[in-house]
Amino acid sequence: MKKVLLSVLLALIVVVAPITTINVSARSVYSNYINARTISSGLNIQPTAVMEVSDFADIPTGAKLMNSGITSLIFTPDDQMNITLGAQTMGFSQVFDTYIKGLFIPVLRLDKNTVTAFINMMNSTYYIKDIMVISSDIDVLQTISEQEICSVVNTVYDLQNVKIPQNRYDLWQYIAKSNVTYTNILMFDGNDTNLAIAAEYLSSMCKVTWATCDDYISTVNAISCGVYGVVTTNSNDFANAMTNFKKQGFTKAQNVGAHRGITSYANENSLTAVAGAINEGATHAEIDIQLTRDGEILLCHDMVTTQVSETPNVYFEPTLSSYIRTLKLNDYSSKYDETFPTLEEVIDIAVTSDLILIIELKLEDARTTIINKQPIEKFLNIMRSHPEMDGKWFCITFFRPFADKMRELAPEIPVGFLGGATSGYELDQGIAGWDGEWAPIGNISSKIAFMHKFKTLLDETYETSSDQTMQTYLARGYVQNGWTFKDLSHFKTRLNIATSDVSEKCAMLIKKIIPTQFTISESQLSSGKLTVLTQNYNGWTQERVCDIIPISREGNTVKFMLYYLENADGYNYGLYSQLLTYEII
């Protein structure tokens, strides 16, 4: 992984063009943030609609605007920041004032020839706080991320020309590059047969997938694949496609993380708990790490053994791992006979599965004594000794020193912000945690500025979030992960990853609809029901009777989605299939 990271970083250190010294002295400043538009549907997470504009006359207005669901507009400027559509050319500031201000999020498609003009515009002509940049050139996105004037510009990595691989981990190289440039959206061709693979994997790694669609059918297909953004050239296609998603549920199964592993029948943060998460089909396992006196990384939520061990009051940081590893956990069963596991042991059982580790950097609450022992360096040494884990883990933390050090040493790894706690180091220094700049989720502009400054994910408790707020973040490339659920009420939410104390209750719930044949009779089609093979969270398969949602028919060829609704511990949980093509026999 060291070699991979080095090559990524070297590839990104490219001088695109001389940039003037940045001072926020723009002649005009616009700082408002618009809310994302939604269309009435049953989708828990509704994709946002983005329009690639080809003519000024096509930009929706009035009632058409409200009914289109379009939130963002993509324009391609020249090196003077002029926009030419058809026979008409206007400066971007005029386009913004005339067509965009207060109505849309502008998304500018840039390359090496235009990025300097954009930065200079932001610096000296028109500073727009709520603006996005899209590029197929990662160096352009890196340039944007390095400019102070672009400190809140959200970016999109255009990968339309990349064929999505069948092995989802082959996408890690693009996610790693996007993390280095703090880019949260990756855009693919909506007609790619492996689009669902990208949408599922990117969401599991806290990224947003956009898909470019060229007609109504491809739009339905992209939505059914679970993308979080649809790019269209026709403002009607998205609205028409959304009419097919009236039933409550998800277009891909919600990511469910086992909090400290499976704890209903195993010790928290134990090897059995992690193995249980794999067997029960959790998509993620959230684990906590501590550092011992001799530099070993062990799993435990607290800095002291009191809550989980038969031997209380043993602190990790001043104690040798050889002693701590003689201590027994408060076992559910004497057959387990477990002690505090090493991170290496967890990796050994997780690496051959699709379980993604969410590693919380507890590490004695970032006290000065632990900071001086370079815990992040020791942690990364372990992770980098297992390149087979690339793309199968990320971090979360309450503490800024750890987030800063991760950004310095491993910028390719996403880090989630859990809350505005003050680290022990900051307490010793008499300074506020996170510079005192934490903002509540409802304050979108301040929160985006905070996340950009510290390059963190949106990983906070869900209670204070509204559906509209989550959609507004989603339109800018942010998915929210949330914790910690005691039941399956997370199936009602717009959360991307729901961390749960009862994730094992999802084991037998439907995760994927996987029909094994693609023929149907007229009577079956007319019945509106079809029995097909489905897969549960834990990987088991079973037949279920699904609803048919018809999309189109040409002769004996029909396209439709399948839908299944079940009761999940008292909550309704619905799931759509991808768009399917069947032959009538």
QUIZI-V945371 format. One record per backbone hydrogen bond with DSSP energy under -0.5 kcal/mol. CO is the residue of the C=O (numbers start at 0). NH is the residue of the N-H. If there is no record, write none. Layout:
co=CO nh=NH
co=CO nh=NH
This chain:
co=0 nh=4
co=1 nh=5
co=2 nh=6
co=3 nh=7
co=4 nh=8
co=5 nh=9
co=6 nh=10
co=7 nh=11
co=8 nh=12
co=9 nh=12
co=11 nh=13
co=13 nh=15
co=22 nh=24
co=27 nh=126
co=29 nh=128
co=41 nh=248
co=43 nh=45
co=47 nh=229
co=48 nh=70
co=48 nh=71
co=49 nh=51
co=49 nh=231
co=50 nh=52
co=50 nh=73
co=54 nh=57
co=55 nh=58
co=60 nh=63
co=60 nh=64
co=61 nh=65
co=62 nh=66
co=63 nh=67
co=64 nh=67
co=64 nh=68
co=68 nh=48
co=70 nh=104
co=71 nh=50
co=72 nh=106
co=73 nh=52
co=74 nh=76
co=74 nh=108
co=75 nh=83
co=77 nh=80
co=80 nh=91
co=81 nh=77
co=81 nh=83
co=82 nh=84
co=82 nh=89
co=84 nh=87
co=87 nh=84
co=89 nh=82
co=90 nh=94
co=91 nh=95
co=92 nh=96
co=93 nh=97
co=94 nh=98
co=94 nh=99
co=95 nh=99
co=95 nh=100
co=99 nh=102
co=99 nh=103
co=103 nh=105
co=104 nh=72
co=105 nh=131
co=106 nh=74
co=106 nh=108
co=107 nh=109
co=107 nh=133
co=110 nh=113
co=110 nh=114
co=113 nh=117
co=114 nh=118
co=115 nh=119
co=116 nh=120
co=117 nh=121
co=118 nh=122
co=119 nh=123
co=119 nh=124
co=120 nh=124
co=120 nh=125
co=122 nh=24
co=123 nh=26
co=124 nh=27
co=125 nh=127
co=126 nh=29
co=126 nh=128
co=128 nh=130
co=129 nh=105
co=130 nh=153
co=131 nh=107
co=132 nh=155
co=133 nh=109
co=134 nh=157
co=135 nh=137
co=136 nh=139
co=136 nh=140
co=137 nh=141
co=138 nh=142
co=139 nh=143
co=140 nh=144
co=141 nh=145
co=142 nh=146
co=143 nh=146
co=145 nh=147
co=146 nh=149
co=147 nh=150
co=149 nh=152
co=151 nh=153
co=153 nh=132
co=154 nh=183
co=154 nh=184
co=155 nh=134
co=155 nh=157
co=156 nh=158
co=156 nh=186
co=158 nh=161
co=160 nh=162
co=165 nh=167
co=166 nh=169
co=167 nh=170
co=168 nh=171
co=170 nh=173
co=170 nh=174
co=171 nh=175
co=172 nh=176
co=173 nh=177
co=174 nh=178
co=175 nh=179
co=176 nh=180
co=177 nh=182
co=178 nh=181
co=181 nh=183
co=183 nh=207
co=184 nh=156
co=185 nh=209
co=186 nh=158
co=187 nh=211
co=188 nh=191
co=191 nh=194
co=193 nh=196
co=193 nh=197
co=194 nh=198
co=195 nh=199
co=196 nh=200
co=197 nh=201
co=198 nh=202
co=199 nh=203
co=200 nh=204
co=201 nh=204
co=201 nh=206
co=202 nh=205
co=207 nh=185
co=207 nh=209
co=208 nh=227
co=208 nh=228
co=209 nh=187
co=210 nh=230
co=211 nh=189
co=212 nh=232
co=214 nh=218
co=215 nh=219
co=216 nh=220
co=217 nh=221
co=218 nh=222
co=219 nh=223
co=220 nh=224
co=221 nh=226
co=222 nh=225
co=227 nh=47
co=228 nh=210
co=228 nh=230
co=229 nh=49
co=229 nh=231
co=230 nh=212
co=231 nh=51
co=232 nh=234
co=233 nh=236
co=233 nh=237
co=234 nh=238
co=235 nh=239
co=236 nh=240
co=237 nh=241
co=238 nh=242
co=239 nh=242
co=240 nh=243
co=241 nh=244
co=244 nh=41
co=244 nh=42
co=248 nh=43
co=249 nh=575
co=254 nh=497
co=255 nh=282
co=255 nh=283
co=256 nh=258
co=256 nh=499
co=257 nh=259
co=257 nh=260
co=257 nh=285
co=259 nh=268
co=260 nh=262
co=266 nh=269
co=268 nh=340
co=269 nh=273
co=270 nh=274
co=271 nh=275
co=272 nh=261
co=272 nh=276
co=273 nh=277
co=274 nh=278
co=275 nh=279
co=276 nh=280
co=276 nh=281
co=277 nh=280
co=282 nh=355
co=283 nh=257
co=284 nh=286
co=284 nh=357
co=285 nh=259
co=286 nh=359
co=287 nh=299
co=288 nh=361
co=288 nh=362
co=289 nh=297
co=291 nh=294
co=295 nh=291
co=295 nh=297
co=296 nh=342
co=297 nh=289
co=297 nh=299
co=302 nh=315
co=304 nh=307
co=304 nh=308
co=307 nh=329
co=309 nh=311
co=312 nh=314
co=313 nh=304
co=315 nh=292
co=315 nh=318
co=318 nh=292
co=319 nh=322
co=319 nh=323
co=320 nh=324
co=322 nh=325
co=323 nh=326
co=327 nh=309
co=328 nh=330
co=332 nh=335
co=332 nh=336
co=337 nh=328
co=340 nh=298
co=341 nh=345
co=342 nh=346
co=343 nh=347
co=344 nh=348
co=345 nh=348
co=345 nh=349
co=346 nh=350
co=349 nh=352
co=354 nh=356
co=355 nh=284
co=356 nh=358
co=356 nh=393
co=357 nh=286
co=357 nh=359
co=358 nh=360
co=358 nh=395
co=359 nh=288
co=359 nh=361
co=361 nh=364
co=361 nh=365
co=362 nh=365
co=363 nh=366
co=364 nh=423
co=365 nh=424
co=366 nh=370
co=367 nh=371
co=369 nh=372
co=369 nh=374
co=370 nh=373
co=373 nh=377
co=374 nh=378
co=375 nh=379
co=376 nh=380
co=377 nh=381
co=378 nh=382
co=379 nh=383
co=380 nh=384
co=381 nh=384
co=382 nh=385
co=385 nh=388
co=386 nh=389
co=388 nh=391
co=391 nh=356
co=393 nh=358
co=394 nh=415
co=395 nh=360
co=396 nh=417
co=398 nh=401
co=398 nh=402
co=399 nh=403
co=400 nh=404
co=401 nh=405
co=402 nh=406
co=403 nh=407
co=404 nh=408
co=405 nh=409
co=409 nh=412
co=411 nh=413
co=413 nh=394
co=414 nh=456
co=415 nh=396
co=415 nh=417
co=416 nh=458
co=418 nh=420
co=420 nh=422
co=422 nh=426
co=423 nh=427
co=424 nh=428
co=425 nh=429
co=425 nh=430
co=426 nh=429
co=431 nh=434
co=432 nh=435
co=433 nh=436
co=439 nh=442
co=441 nh=443
co=442 nh=446
co=443 nh=447
co=444 nh=448
co=445 nh=449
co=446 nh=450
co=447 nh=451
co=448 nh=452
co=449 nh=453
co=450 nh=454
co=450 nh=455
co=456 nh=416
co=456 nh=458
co=457 nh=480
co=461 nh=464
co=465 nh=469
co=466 nh=470
co=467 nh=471
co=468 nh=472
co=469 nh=473
co=470 nh=474
co=472 nh=475
co=472 nh=477
co=473 nh=476
co=476 nh=478
co=478 nh=457
co=478 nh=480
co=479 nh=495
co=479 nh=496
co=480 nh=459
co=481 nh=498
co=482 nh=461
co=484 nh=500
co=487 nh=490
co=488 nh=491
co=489 nh=492
co=495 nh=254
co=496 nh=481
co=496 nh=498
co=497 nh=256
co=498 nh=484
co=499 nh=258
co=501 nh=504
co=502 nh=505
co=503 nh=506
co=505 nh=508
co=505 nh=536
co=506 nh=537
co=508 nh=536
co=510 nh=252
co=511 nh=513
co=511 nh=534
co=517 nh=582
co=519 nh=584
co=520 nh=524
co=521 nh=525
co=522 nh=526
co=523 nh=527
co=523 nh=528
co=524 nh=527
co=527 nh=547
co=529 nh=531
co=529 nh=545
co=531 nh=543
co=532 nh=513
co=533 nh=541
co=534 nh=510
co=534 nh=511
co=535 nh=538
co=539 nh=535
co=541 nh=533
co=543 nh=531
co=543 nh=545
co=545 nh=529
co=546 nh=548
co=546 nh=562
co=547 nh=549
co=548 nh=560
co=551 nh=558
co=553 nh=556
co=555 nh=557
co=555 nh=583
co=556 nh=553
co=557 nh=581
co=558 nh=550
co=558 nh=551
co=559 nh=579
co=560 nh=548
co=561 nh=576
co=562 nh=546
co=563 nh=574
co=565 nh=567
co=565 nh=572
co=566 nh=568
co=567 nh=570
co=570 nh=567
co=572 nh=565
co=573 nh=249
co=574 nh=563
co=579 nh=559
co=581 nh=557
co=582 nh=519
